[in-house]
Amino acid sequence: MTFFDRIQELAISQLAIDPARIPVVILSGVCIYLGFLLLVRVFGVRVLAKMTTFDAVVIVMFGAVAGRVVIGHPPTLVAGIIGLLTLMAMEALFGMVRDLRGIKATLVGRPQVLVAHGEIIAEQLKKTHVRKADVKHAVRRAGIPNMKYVQLMILEPTGEMSIFRTGEPVDPDLLKGVAGVEYLYP
């Protein structure tokens, strides 16, 4: 075997993919995507909200694990491209069906009331996996000096927190579809 034959063989092994592996890569990509969606639903959107350094490390590790699962062994350029295309196609597909009635609540979740009339609602924190420290951080970031000035705090499906100050009337239309809104109107 010549030097050039060896280089060609090495290049093919590093770049190409056995056609029989293509469906495995696609199926792995679909399963990882669905698994990640399920885990976010179980553990709450807080995992995607503003991250601490530790959270960022964990997210990077998630990506590393998911990447290895999707592209398999040995990892090749073509397997990586097929894996990325699969994940992008899944995101596009779920982006289209996300707005269908009934599916949105299942995939995206509903906004959740965390604070009403200055009181942190422990039951809602437990349900959403949000800590009191996260609530206090959001209040400080909003420039509110005391919890008594928080009329309403809502955890949005994006992981962000919306805060309404005491004394400001809240349009009931803004609260449609918000879980826990009954805490605002005892």
C-alpha positions as CSV (number, residue, x, y, z in Angstrom):
1,M,0.0,0.0,0.0
2,T,1.4,3.4,-1.0
3,F,1.6,6.4,1.1
4,F,-1.2,8.1,-1.0
5,D,-3.4,5.0,-0.7
6,R,-3.0,5.1,3.0
7,I,-3.9,8.8,3.1
8,Q,-7.0,8.2,0.9
9,E,-8.1,5.3,3.1
10,L,-7.6,7.5,6.2
11,A,-9.5,10.4,4.7
12,I,-12.5,8.2,3.7
13,S,-12.6,6.6,7.2
14,Q,-12.6,10.0,8.9
15,L,-15.0,11.8,6.6
16,A,-17.4,9.2,5.1
17,I,-20.1,7.1,6.7
18,D,-21.2,3.5,6.1
19,P,-24.6,3.9,4.5
20,A,-26.1,1.4,6.9
21,R,-25.2,3.9,9.8
22,I,-27.3,6.7,8.3
23,P,-30.6,5.6,9.7
24,V,-29.0,5.0,13.1
25,V,-27.6,8.5,13.2
26,I,-31.1,9.9,12.2
27,L,-32.9,7.8,14.8
28,S,-30.4,8.8,17.4
29,G,-30.8,12.5,16.6
30,V,-34.6,12.2,16.8
31,C,-34.4,10.3,20.1
32,I,-32.0,12.8,21.7
33,Y,-34.2,15.7,20.6
34,L,-37.3,14.1,22.1
35,G,-35.5,13.0,25.2
36,F,-34.2,16.6,25.7
37,L,-37.7,17.9,25.3
38,L,-39.0,15.4,27.8
39,L,-36.3,16.3,30.4
40,V,-37.0,20.0,30.0
41,R,-40.7,19.3,30.7
42,V,-39.9,17.2,33.7
43,F,-37.3,19.4,35.2
44,G,-38.8,22.7,34.1
45,V,-37.6,25.6,31.9
46,R,-35.5,26.9,34.7
47,V,-32.7,24.7,33.3
48,L,-32.7,26.9,30.3
49,A,-33.0,30.3,32.1
50,K,-30.1,32.5,33.1
51,M,-27.3,30.2,34.0
52,T,-24.7,30.0,36.7
53,T,-21.2,28.9,35.8
54,F,-22.1,25.4,37.0
55,D,-25.3,25.3,34.9
56,A,-23.2,26.3,31.8
57,V,-20.8,23.4,32.5
58,V,-23.7,21.0,32.8
59,I,-25.2,22.3,29.5
60,V,-21.9,21.8,27.7
61,M,-21.7,18.2,29.1
62,F,-25.3,17.6,27.9
63,G,-24.1,18.7,24.4
64,A,-21.1,16.4,24.5
65,V,-23.1,13.4,25.6
66,A,-25.8,14.1,23.0
67,G,-23.3,14.6,20.3
68,R,-21.5,11.3,21.0
69,V,-24.9,9.5,21.0
70,V,-26.0,11.0,17.8
71,I,-22.9,10.6,15.6
72,G,-21.8,7.3,17.2
73,H,-18.5,5.6,16.8
74,P,-16.4,6.3,14.9
75,P,-17.3,9.9,14.6
76,T,-17.1,11.1,11.1
77,L,-17.7,14.4,9.3
78,V,-20.7,13.1,7.4
79,A,-22.2,11.5,10.5
80,G,-21.9,14.9,12.2
81,I,-23.6,16.7,9.3
82,I,-26.4,14.1,9.2
83,G,-26.9,14.5,13.0
84,L,-27.0,18.3,12.8
85,L,-29.4,18.1,9.9
86,T,-31.7,15.8,11.8
87,L,-31.7,18.1,14.9
88,M,-32.4,21.1,12.7
89,A,-35.2,19.3,10.9
90,M,-36.7,18.3,14.3
91,E,-36.5,21.9,15.5
92,A,-38.2,23.1,12.2
93,L,-40.9,20.4,12.6
94,F,-41.6,21.2,16.2
95,G,-41.6,24.9,15.4
96,M,-44.4,24.3,12.9
97,V,-46.5,22.2,15.1
98,R,-45.8,24.2,18.3
99,D,-48.5,26.7,17.4
100,L,-51.2,24.1,17.0
101,R,-53.9,24.2,19.7
102,G,-53.2,21.7,22.5
103,I,-49.7,20.9,21.3
104,K,-48.3,24.2,22.4
105,A,-49.1,23.6,26.1
106,T,-47.6,20.2,25.9
107,L,-44.4,21.2,24.2
108,V,-43.8,24.7,25.4
109,G,-45.6,24.7,28.7
110,R,-47.6,27.5,30.3
111,P,-46.5,30.6,32.1
112,Q,-46.6,30.0,35.9
113,V,-47.3,32.5,38.7
114,L,-44.5,32.4,41.2
115,V,-45.3,35.5,43.4
116,A,-48.6,37.2,44.1
117,H,-49.1,40.3,46.2
118,G,-45.5,40.1,47.5
119,E,-45.8,36.5,48.7
120,I,-43.7,33.7,47.2
121,I,-45.9,30.7,46.3
122,A,-44.0,27.7,47.6
123,E,-46.2,25.3,45.8
124,Q,-45.5,27.0,42.4
125,L,-41.8,27.1,43.1
126,K,-41.8,23.3,43.8
127,K,-43.8,22.7,40.6
128,T,-41.5,24.8,38.4
129,H,-38.2,23.8,40.1
130,V,-37.4,27.4,40.8
131,R,-35.6,28.4,44.1
132,K,-36.5,31.3,46.3
133,A,-33.0,32.6,45.6
134,D,-33.9,32.7,41.9
135,V,-37.0,34.8,42.7
136,K,-35.1,37.2,44.9
137,H,-32.4,37.6,42.2
138,A,-35.0,38.5,39.6
139,V,-36.6,41.0,42.0
140,R,-33.2,42.6,42.6
141,R,-32.4,42.6,38.9
142,A,-35.7,44.4,38.3
143,G,-34.6,47.1,40.7
144,I,-37.4,46.4,43.2
145,P,-36.2,47.0,46.8
146,N,-38.8,44.9,48.6
147,M,-41.0,41.9,47.9
148,K,-44.0,43.9,49.0
149,Y,-43.7,45.9,45.8
150,V,-44.1,42.8,43.6
151,Q,-47.7,42.4,42.6
152,L,-47.1,39.5,40.4
153,M,-44.1,37.4,39.1
154,I,-44.6,35.0,36.3
155,L,-42.1,32.3,35.1
156,E,-42.4,32.4,31.3
157,P,-42.0,29.3,29.1
158,T,-38.6,30.7,28.0
159,G,-37.3,30.6,31.6
160,E,-37.4,34.3,32.0
161,M,-39.4,36.0,34.8
162,S,-41.9,38.8,34.2
163,I,-42.5,41.1,37.1
164,F,-45.5,43.4,37.6
165,R,-45.1,46.1,40.3
166,T,-47.7,46.8,43.0
167,G,-50.0,49.6,42.1
168,E,-49.9,49.0,38.4
169,P,-53.2,47.5,37.1
170,V,-52.6,44.3,35.2
171,D,-54.7,43.8,32.0
172,P,-56.5,40.5,32.5
173,D,-55.9,39.7,28.8
174,L,-52.2,39.5,29.6
175,L,-52.9,36.7,32.2
176,K,-54.9,34.4,29.8
177,G,-53.3,31.0,29.9
178,V,-51.2,31.7,32.9
179,A,-51.2,28.8,35.4
180,G,-51.7,29.9,39.0
181,V,-53.4,33.3,38.2
182,E,-56.0,32.4,40.8
183,Y,-53.3,33.4,43.4
184,L,-53.6,37.0,42.2
185,Y,-57.4,37.0,42.8
186,P,-58.0,35.4,46.2
